[in-house]
Amino acid sequence: MKDKLGKVDHNIFADIIQQKCGYHRNEVRVGPQFGVDVSIIDLPGEMAMAVTSDPLSLIPSLGLEESAWLSVQLMTNDMATTGFAPMYGQFVLNLPATFSKNDFKTYWNYIHKFSSDIGIAITGGHTGFIEGQNSTIAGGGTFFTIAPKLQLLTSQNARPGDIILVTKQCAISSTSILAMSFPEKLKNNLGNETYQKACAMFYETSSLKDALTAVGNQTDHNDITAMHDVTEGGVLGAIYELACASDNGVVVFNNQIPIGKIQNEVCALFSIDPRYCVGAGSMIITCKKDKASAVIERLKAENIPCCAVGEIKEKEYGIKLIENDKETDLIYLEQDPYWAAFYKAYREGWK
């Protein structure tokens, strides 16, 4: 286990965490579950509270603004799967002892700005400096939102017959972060134009607009059944997780998975598969079969690319990938290949 990077795999989660979650409260309608981005707590009346937590980023090779962007947007993407934006946020900052006051001021100003732009009120947390802290993780945060309980979506809600949609393309965040972290390698091997285009993807790593467009400003589109954020494990990993969360089967058509030329080139340089790489910025959406075209057009009208890649099936069907006209079991990678590729490049002195 000590050799694994990234999130714990679903077997460790199921064996150690899921059945030991403290005191049982009936109002916790959705608790910790593999493939589910949020928890849902029923409140008195018709309302419920959605909650999500994630690590905070502090990545020197990216910069303070970029680190703050990831810290806010990755939690926001998780909350967006409910069909609502986050409303409140708590931040726990465990900062390096060498982190200067001016750098902290800059970092926090960006946290404030990006939170304000979304409409998030920062309600508290903890801030401290720790000796020996040299990780790219600077603590953790929790976002909350309150909405009508019948309107909050989770990835559990997908149903057989639903069409699976993917917004944007695979490997947006992994491609951009690798490019920004190893600029000389990118420029020398792929050229300056590819490097610039890969870096430009960084601010496409928010999927909030994707989600809110899909459900409508007043959540008036009832054709959306579930959403799941694409993070570790990439688009294929996210689809697998959604199938598990909803207790269904899935068929995915490999030739319909959207992978851009830039992602293909950058991922090939690092010897990783873009279908399985961290893909913040993309959203997996399931919708009623007869509404798929309308949902795609709705997103297209807001300049958000979207395409159908598969269908939710009955559980007995299994979780399948059709590639080169051959149907196989969709493999779930317990470790996102991005992490190993990043640290291998770092250890080898790539610049």
N, C-alpha and C positions, 0 to 999 in steps of 0.2 A: 504493500500500500504506500510505503514511503516514496516509491519511485514514480508515483502517479502525479501528474500535474493537472490543474483545473478542478472542476467539480468532482465530488465523489460519484462513483457509478451507482446505477439504480439498485444494484444488489446490496451494496453497503447501506444505501439510504433505507431500503426496505428492512434489512436485518437489524440495523442499529437505531435508526431515528424514528421511522414512521410509526411504530407501535408504542413508542415511549415519548409522548409529547405532553407530559405534565397532566394537570387536572382536566377531566372531561367537562366541557361546558356545551350544553345543547345548542346555544346560539351560534357556535362555530359550525357554519354550514359546509364550508370547504376549508379543510386544514391542509397540512403538508402532504403533497402528493406528487409523484413523478410525472413530469410533463405539464404541470399546472403552474402558471406564472404568478398567481395571486392566491391569497386566502380571503374568504368571505365570512364576515361576522354579521349576523342579523341584529338589527337594532329595533327598538320598539316601533310599532306602526308598520309602515310600508317600506321603510328604508333599510339599507345595509351598508356596511363599511368594507371596502376592499383594501388589502394591505399587501405590500411587496417590499422585499429588502434585497440589497445587492452590495458588493464591495464598492468602495470609492477608489478612483484611479489617481495615481500621481506618478507619471511616467516621464522622466527627464528627457528622453530621446524625442518625445512628442512636443512637450512644452506645457506651460501652466494653463493656458486657455484651452488647449486640446484635452488636457487631463480633466479639467472641470467640465467640459462638454460631455465627455464619456461618463463622468460620475453622475450627472443629472439625466442624460438621455437614456442610459441603459436601464435605469429604474423606471423612467417614464415609458419606455417601450413595453416593459412588463405590464404596467398599469393600463396601457392603451389596449391590451387584449380584452379588457372588460367592456370596451366601447366608450370609455370615459378617460379624461385626462386626470392626472393626480392633482390633489388640492392642497395637501399638507405634507411637509417633509421634516424628518429628523436626520441629523448628520453627526456621526461619531468619527472624529478625526484623530488618528494616531500618527503624528507627523515625525519625520526624522529630527533628531536633536540639532542637526546642522542646517535645517530649513530656516532661512532668514525671515525676519519680520516682514520685510518688503515683499519677498516671494509669497509669504502667506497672505498678505494683504491683496496681492494681485490674484492669487488663486481664489480667494474667497469672494472677491469682487465679481469674478466670472461665475462662481456658483450662484451668487445673488442674481446676476443678470439673467442667466439661463433659466433659473427658477422663476423669476419674475415674468419672463417672456411667455412661459407656459401657464402661469397663474398659480404657482405653488407658493404658499405661505410657509416659511421655515419656522417651525414651532419650538425647536430646541435640539438638544443632543449633548455632545461632550467634545472638548478640544484639548489635546495634550501633545507634548513632545516626548519622544521615547528614545533613549540611548540604544544604539544598535539597530534601529529601524532603517532598513535599506531596501525594502520591498517596493514594487510598483503599486501595491495596494496600501492605501492610506487610511484604512478604517472601513466603515460601512454606513449605509443609510437605509431609511425606511420611508416609503411614500404611502399616503392614505388618500382615499376618496370616498365620498358618501353619495349614494345614488339610489333610486328605486330598486328594490331587491329583484323585481321581476325583469329588469332591464340589464342587469349586470351579466355579462358573458364570461364563461370560462372555457378552457379547451376540453372540458368534460362533455360539452353539449353537442359535439359533432355526432351526426346520425348516418346510418347506412343510406347510400344514395346521394349524399352531399358531394358536391364537386370541390376539389382542393385547388385553391388558387395560391399563387406566389407573387408578391409584389416585388418590383425592381429586379435585382439579380443576386446570384450567389456571391458569397465571400466578399461583401463590400467592406466590412470593417477590417477583416484580416488582411486584405489586399492593401488597403490604405495605410494601415499601421506598419506593415512590413516595409512598404515603400518609404514611409517617413522615418523609420528607424534605421534603415540601411540604404541611404540615398546613393552613396558611391557605387555600391553593388548594382543597384537598379540602373543607374545611368550608364555604367560601363558595359552591362550585359544586355540591357533592353532599350537603351537610348533615353535621351532627356524627355522626349515627348511622352513616352509611356510612363516614365517616372512622374511627370507633372500631372498626367491624367489620373494615375493611381492615387496620388496625394489629394487631388481634388475630390475624390470620393469620400473623404473623411466626414465632411458635413452632410453626407447623405445617410448617416448612420442613425437618424431618427425615423421611427416608423409610426409616430403619433398621428401625423396627417393621414397616413395610409388607413389607420384604424378608424379615425373619426370620419373620414370620407366614406369608408365602407358602410358604417352604420348610420350616417347622416347626422347633421348638427343637433337634431332633437331626438337622436336614436330612432328616427322614424322609418328606417328600413328594416323590416323584420325578415328579410331574406338571408341575413347573416346568422349562422348558427354557432360558430366558434372561431376563435383566433388564437394563434400561438406565436410568440416572439422567436425569431431565429437568432440563437446565440451559439454557445458551444455545441459542436456536432453539426453545424450548418443546416442547410435546407433539408437534407435527407434525415438528419438526426431529429430536427424539429417535427417533421411529419411522423416519424416513428414514435416520438414522445406523445404527439397528439392522439395517435391511434391507441397507445397504452392508456392515456388519461381518459379517453372516452370509451374504452373497452371494446374497440372495434378492429376490424381488419382494414387494409388499405391496398390499393394498387396505384403505383407511380410509374409514369412513362418517362424513361430517362431522356428521350429525345425532345421532350417538351420542357425540361428544366432550363431556366434562363441563366446562362453563363456568358458573361461578356468577354470580349477579346483581351482586355486588360487583365481581368482576373485570371484567365487561362495562362497568360504569359507570366504573370508574377507568381502564381501558384506553382507553375512548372519550374521556375527558377529555384523555388524552395522545396521542390519535390513533394508537394501536397495536393490533395484532391479538393478543388473548390466546392464541390457538392457537400463536403463534410467539414468545412472550415467555418470558424466564427463568422456569422453573417448579420450582425446587427444592422438594421436599416431595412431588411426584408421582413415581411409579415406573412405567415401562413394563415389563410382565411378559408373557412368552409362555408358553403352557401347552398341553398336549395338548387337542385339540378336545373330547373327551368328558369332560374334567375341569374345564372353564371354570366351570360352575355351582358346583362344589364349592370351587374356589379363591375365587370371589367370596363365597360364604357363610363361608368360613374367615376372610376379611378382615373381613367384616361383623360377625362375632362379636366382633371386637376393635375395633369402632367405626371401621373404616377403609373409607370408601366405595370401591367398585371397580366398573368396568363394562367390557364388551367393546366395542371400537371398530373392530375389523377382523380381518384374517387374513393370515398369512404365505403367500405364493404362490411358485411357481417363478420363477426369475430372469427368464425370458423374458416373464413377465406385465408386468413393469415395476413402478414404484412409483406407485400410483394413489390419487386421492381422489375419492370419489363425493359430489357436492354438488348438491342440487336435481335428483336423478335423472340427473345428467350426470357421466360419468367423464372426468377429466382427469389429466394428470401432476401428481403432488404436487411442488410447488415447494419447493426448499431455499434458504432465505435465507442468503446468505453472512455477513450481519451481523444480529445480533439487534436488532430495532427498539427495544428497551428502552434501549440505550445512548444512541442519538441523542436519544430522548425525554427522558431524564434530563438530559443536558447542554444541550439546547435550553431546557428549563424553568429550569435553573440560570443560563444566560446571560441569559435574559429576566427574571431577578429574581423568579421565583416563590418564594413563601415557604410 
